[in-house]
Amino acid sequence: MMLPVGHMLLVLGSLLLLAFLSWSTYQSGKILQQNPPDINLLLSPAETAARFVVIGLCVGLGLAGGMDLARLGWVLPDTGGTVVKGALLGMAIQLPLGVLTRRAVSYLGKDIYSPVVVRMILPRNRMEATLTVLAFLPAMLMEEMLFRSLLVGGFSLYFNPWILGILWSMVFGAMHLPQGSLAMVITSFIGFVLAGAFIVSGTLLMPLVTHYVINLLQLWDADRHREWLTQY
């Protein structure tokens, strides 16, 4: 059966954005392993501008699809409760992950994980820390708009959302392969949890808050273990 034009645009546009983001993330990861820059790329104006462009494209595709906005998670039921639940879920996921990562590396060797990206975004002073916390917002929103809102919510009109959650979380993890097999497994797991949070809550705010808290705690944990990172 022929898809409506708006739906077809959403599907094709989302897949093109996914292909571009996957390719660029994978290639950037490989380059960073070989020649890590001496700057915080999260604070790069060009990178930030690119994220806002992708966010704008996601919004455009969502509107062009003509779907119920609730399917895309563009609703805010019980905002306060959602924020609290998202923050608690983020803490429940990330707080043990730092310890588990270091233990896995100690048992299995350093080849399973590369901390180069974490080292790259680790702030070096208070001003950079403030800017990094702010820069996380468009970075997280971009990924949630694409992976959860469009690829899970938008595609759920035709496929089971839980199957979509598994599929796109595996793609999300594969994008991080240059950071090591452990990073790929961890990000796949986080991606599926975020998809589940989106499906169960019915709002994009839930995975967005969870994702944001996970990244903040990852940065906090990295700051507490700078010596381990620098001697890696």
Steps between C-alpha positions, in 0.01 A plus 500: 500500500631843406594714798353850523746759369557650844569160655732408215692822550533430873622145441749582225621819665551325834699220337717751314567692821580172676743400225674838512521512879618139522769553239623829646504367858683183400756687290552763770559225753767342282672834442499580872672170577783586264534874555301636797478881489609725782160671514158412635305416184173511694556877521581547132264763348493306173405175677231676703357666188490161324304353792241777482468441125429130558249588774326737259489231232351253750230751594428562132473129425272445799265778392512394136400146600162631611487252790343548839759692703446260789640218285820702464510570872450872450272528803568593863276300736594539869815698422630512856447130562657410166812704577540333841449151356741570214767629740463198729522262205813676375663469842402133530669429167815712514609483866601132480628523141819688585601233752400218266697654212821528702462146632434361152813673370708366789384143430478498121765753400507851360423392144128470582456868577644834388435804722622749238156659451444537874846655539427734211185648655629507858500868607832655601360794697177632650399702193550202272300284742204740480517513121526121476191451715310736269644341184363162610145627443505528117716187475251292701196658335636422153543131582164470675313676220643261242534167682198512727251750353532424129654152475295347783196727526457579132575149378269345766209572266625202295717291736497386863670776703689253720649329194596844372656578839720191475596569138593865540680442830726253320567761231562759774753265659673416171563871444726488808707198389820711458484557877528125556272199531409589858384847396292344224328264744441773758355749251277231348365423846448870578334552163250223570424637848440844351269350238311318774470821701358672193250223425376461857479872583364614164709817511844589363571688821555176692791359293639852452532557875634147553758543223606840634547370855697200373742727318534742791580215738744351250682834495493520880638147529773577245599810696533291817725253315712735290817314597357171373402668173832680444702184571277282283 
